[in-house]
Amino acid sequence: MAASPPLGLTDWLSFAASFAFVLLLITSLYFLLKRLAGGRLRVGCDKQMGVIESQSVGNRQRIVLVRAKDREILLGMTMNQITTLATWSADELAKCAPANGSLREPAGRARSHTTLQQLLGSLQSKHKQ
């Protein structure tokens, strides 16, 4: 058997360039999949449910505002339990939206998009009455 010739500088540079290309490709795919899975890229506009806002209130405790069809639901979440804190229909959401319409969704949608802070404020005013 004949011995293979030693690797030259050009061979090592070719290996390094190929390795760098593969790492770049893997990194690009990772960020693309992360972005798709995170919901930042919307594939279809026919989603019936989605998380509007989330706020941490303690260690492993969150308040989450979820939109499901024409309702917004405020959920309290812990490690062991999910509790419905409040719900709002489309009519109730229209009442607590600001008059200037600054939080309205794009044209063609009837529902208003309210923030978690506004909904908590309306919930507090309901309990005071």
N, C-alpha and C positions, 0 to 999 in steps of 0.2 A: 504494500500500500504506500502510496505517495503522501507525504506530509503536505498539509494545506499551507499556502503562503501566509505570512503574518498580515494582520489587518493594518492598513495604512490610515493616515490622517483623514483622507476623504471618506473612507468607510465609517470611521467613528463619527464624523460630522453628519453623514447620511443617517446613521442610527439615531443620533441626538435630534436631528430635525424631524424624523418620523415620530419619535417619542413625544416631542413637544407638540406636534400636530395632533396626535391621539389625545393628549391631555387637554388641549384646547377644545377639541371636539366633545370630549366627555363633559368638560365644564360648561360649554355652551348648551348641551342637551340638558344638563342638570338645571340650569337657570330657566330654560324654556319650560321644562316640565313643572318646575316649582311655580312659575308664573301661571301656567294653565290650571294647575291644581288649586292655587290660591283664589281663583275666581276673578282675577283681575281682567282676564280676557273672556268676554262673554261670547260663547259660540252661538247661542240662540236667545232670542228675547222672550221666549215663551215660558220662562221659569215661573213656577207657581209659588215658590218659597225661597226665602233668603234671609241672611242675617244682615240687619241694617246697622246695628251698633252694638258694641260690647264694652262693658266697664268692669274692671276688677274692683271688688269691694273688700277683699281680704285674702288671706292665704288659701288658695284653691277655691275661692268663692267669686262668682261673677253674676252680674246682671246683664241679660242679653235681650235685645229688642229684635224680634223676628217678624217678618211679613209673610203671611200665608194667605194667598188669594187677596181678598179685600179686607183683611183684618191684620192688625198689628198686635202682637202678643208680647208682654213683658215677662220674662222667665228669670227665676232665681236658680242658679246652678251651683251645686256643691259636688264633692267627689262621689257621694252616694245617692243624690236625689236631684230631681228637676221639679220645680214648683212654679205653677202659673201665678204670677202676682197680679196681673191685670190684662184686660183685652180691650181693644178699641175697634169699632167698625169704621167703614169709610165715612159715614156721616159724622161720627164723633171726631174723626181726624180732621175733617173739613172745618169743624168748629174751632179747634185749637190751633189751626194753621194761621200764620200772620196775615194781616189784611193786604199787605203789599205783594204777596205771592212770591217772596224771595226764595222760599223753600219748595216751590212747586216743581214737579217733575217736568220733563220735556213735553212739548205740545203733543197732543194725541193721547195723553194718559189722563184719566179723570182723578186718580188718587193723588193726594198730597203727600209729600215726604216730610215728616216731622222728625225732629231730633229727640233723642232720649231725654234730654233736659226739659224740653217742652212737654213731653208726655208725662214725666214725673211731676211737673208743675200742675198739669191738669188733674192728675191723680190726687195730689194733695188738696186741691180746691174741691174735689168731689167729697173727700173725707171731712172737710171742714163744714160742709153744708148739712 
